[in-house]
């Protein structure tokens, strides 16, 4: 893959990571609000864990792109 395409993929990966961080933050706020009002948070916490796993995968992908760029 050419360098320009890799840089475009890197930019996309960085945007996805930023979006993921925002989603995690927002979900943490939702869970706190649900807790505060006495609602069940099991599903909300499960979704948060899914967000975190997905975020870790995004970071691995970004790191892979960075390694390829360094070669």
C-alpha positions as CSV (number, residue, x, y, z in Angstrom):
1,X,0.0,0.0,0.0
2,X,1.4,3.4,-0.8
3,X,2.3,5.9,1.9
4,X,-0.5,8.3,1.1
5,X,-3.1,5.6,1.5
6,X,-1.5,4.5,4.8
7,X,-1.7,8.1,6.0
8,X,-5.3,8.3,5.1
9,X,-6.0,5.1,7.0
10,X,-4.1,6.5,9.9
11,X,-6.2,9.6,9.9
12,X,-9.4,7.5,9.8
13,X,-8.1,5.3,12.6
14,X,-7.4,8.4,14.8
15,X,-10.9,9.8,14.1
16,X,-12.4,6.4,15.0
17,X,-10.4,6.4,18.3
18,X,-11.6,9.9,19.1
19,X,-15.2,8.9,18.4
20,X,-14.7,5.8,20.5
21,X,-13.4,7.8,23.5
22,X,-16.4,10.1,23.2
23,X,-18.8,7.1,23.2
24,X,-17.1,5.6,26.2
25,X,-17.3,8.9,28.1
26,X,-21.0,9.3,27.2
27,X,-21.8,5.8,28.2
28,X,-20.1,6.2,31.6
29,X,-22.3,9.3,32.1
30,X,-25.4,7.4,31.2
31,X,-24.5,4.6,33.7
32,X,-23.9,7.2,36.4
33,X,-27.3,8.8,35.7
34,X,-29.0,5.4,35.7
35,X,-27.3,4.4,39.0
36,X,-28.3,7.8,40.5
37,X,-31.9,7.2,39.7
38,X,-31.9,3.6,40.8
39,X,-32.2,1.9,37.4
40,X,-30.7,-1.4,36.4
41,X,-27.4,-0.8,34.6
42,X,-26.5,-4.4,33.5
43,X,-27.2,-3.8,29.8
44,X,-25.6,-0.3,29.9
45,X,-22.5,-1.8,31.5
46,X,-22.4,-4.6,28.9
47,X,-22.5,-2.0,26.1
48,X,-19.7,0.0,27.8
49,X,-17.6,-3.2,27.9
50,X,-18.3,-3.7,24.2
51,X,-17.2,-0.1,23.5
52,X,-14.0,-0.7,25.5
53,X,-13.2,-3.9,23.6
54,X,-13.9,-2.2,20.3
55,X,-11.7,0.7,21.3
56,X,-8.8,-1.6,22.1
57,X,-9.2,-3.2,18.7
58,X,-9.1,0.3,17.1
59,X,-5.9,1.1,18.9
60,X,-4.3,-2.1,17.8
61,X,-5.2,-1.3,14.2
62,X,-3.8,2.2,14.6
63,X,-0.6,0.9,16.0
64,X,-0.3,-1.6,13.1
65,X,-0.7,1.3,10.6
66,X,2.0,3.2,12.5
67,X,4.4,0.2,12.3
68,X,3.8,-0.1,8.6
69,X,4.5,3.6,8.1
70,X,7.8,3.3,10.1
71,X,9.1,0.6,7.7
